[in-house]
Amino acid sequence: MRTIVITGGTDGMGAALARHYLRGGDRVAVIGRSRTKFEALIATVSGEDPSAAARAEFIAADLSLVGDARRVVDRLSAGYERIDALALAASFIRQRRHATAEGHEASWALFFLSKYLFVTGLAPLLRAAERPVIVNTAVPGARPDAIDFADPEMTSGFTFKRSNAQQRRANELLGILATGDNPGLSYVTWGPARLVRSGFAGEVGTGMRVTAAVLGTLLGQPSESAVRPIIHLIDAPEPGRAAYRGAAKLALPAGDHDEKDALRLAAAVEAGLSSNG
Ligand SMILES: NC(=O)c1ccc[n+]([C@@H]2O[C@H](COP(=O)([O-])OP(=O)(O)OC[C@H]3O[C@@H](n4cnc5c(N)ncnc54)[C@H](OP(=O)(O)O)[C@@H]3O)[C@@H](O)[C@H]2O)c1
């Protein structure tokens, strides 16, 4: 029985993955904020397979909080001997800069710091799996210069576009750190081929909300079909880094400075974490 850990596993694509792997007989740890959503998910799957509830664990956490992300890593490290697949799919879209109670910029904390803590903190459990895989739902292809190493939390000059590009680039560089540490690991940055009709959790302006709702209804694909390529990547992992849009493999964005930038990023993140908790 594999152990699959899914952040954002209570809704949207994360929940579609959780349902799939529970139906397939795997053990699934779901991380999110809403126990009610988790219980609804379990009720759906248990109707088909009563053993599902015993194979599922819910860990409530607000992953925009570093303290919560660390607590989840500790909980997983204490409770599991290995992790076969880690799917990073927690999402809460903020159009404006927002500081968390810990003082971190909320989007950077959720879309990158929590992933950094999971990928580095869970490395021993991933190393214990025969064919470990991380699928990070960060759309690949951001500009190589998208990170402001001097001010990754964007205390000045925050825009949604800059923040989004920066976390996407950082999540690509995170793959260099993860596979450098564990060459047997498959690390995939993945974005859907087209819009997905999912929860779209977030605090956004009316324009973005209406556009997402209209386009999602007209053109969006259901989460269940959107995650099919992710399921393939988890079930047949290939060691090393890769980038995908839907089922299409992309050339990995590669620059001369990637390795150096990955180390620079780790140093900036560690400095930010030690000064800010
Ligand atoms: N939908 C699209 O078209 C699209 C396009 C490009 C990329 N993506 C990426 O695909 C991934 C999944 O997106 P989605 O649209 O399926 O998401 P979604 O339906 O909005 O679901 C978001 C999930 O994240 C959890 N979550 C939100 N804030 C959280 C927090 N602070 N701490 C912990 N969990 C939190 C939610 O659970 P709770 O409510 O329980 O907290 C929920 O399970 C994301 O990385 C997103 O950026 C999606």
The ligand as an ORCA input file, in Angstrom:
! r2SCAN-3c Opt
* xyz 0 1
  N      -7.902     25.672    -11.224
  C      -7.111     26.014    -12.231
  O      -7.557     26.255    -13.368
  C      -5.628     26.100    -12.019
  C      -4.823     26.662    -13.026
  C      -3.444     26.721    -12.838
  C      -2.886     26.214    -11.670
  N      -3.671     25.684    -10.709
  C      -3.014     25.162     -9.483
  O      -3.513     23.879     -9.147
  C      -3.490     23.712     -7.723
  C      -4.849     23.269     -7.226
  O      -5.763     24.311     -7.551
  P      -7.338     24.125     -7.422
  O      -7.916     25.144     -8.352
  O      -7.713     22.701     -7.557
  O      -7.570     24.620     -5.910
  P      -8.952     24.849     -5.124
  O     -10.054     24.073     -5.734
  O      -9.134     26.320     -4.924
  O      -8.608     24.166     -3.720
  C      -7.629     24.715     -2.922
  C      -7.253     23.737     -1.835
  O      -6.248     24.364     -1.015
  C      -6.675     24.327      0.332
  N      -6.208     25.535      0.997
  C      -6.506     26.826      0.700
  N      -5.848     27.659      1.532
  C      -5.136     26.867      2.369
  C      -4.282     27.127      3.453
  N      -4.015     28.387      3.854
  N      -3.712     26.094      4.100
  C      -3.967     24.824      3.718
  N      -4.760     24.498      2.690
  C      -5.351     25.515      2.035
  C      -8.191     24.225      0.281
  O      -8.657     23.513      1.400
  P      -9.463     24.111      2.645
  O     -10.617     24.864      2.093
  O      -9.783     22.874      3.418
  O      -8.450     24.966      3.332
  C      -8.390     23.344     -0.941
  O      -8.251     21.989     -0.587
  C      -3.020     25.041     -7.154
  O      -1.632     24.994     -6.903
  C      -3.312     26.041     -8.258
  O      -2.431     27.151     -8.224
  C      -5.038     25.609    -10.851
*
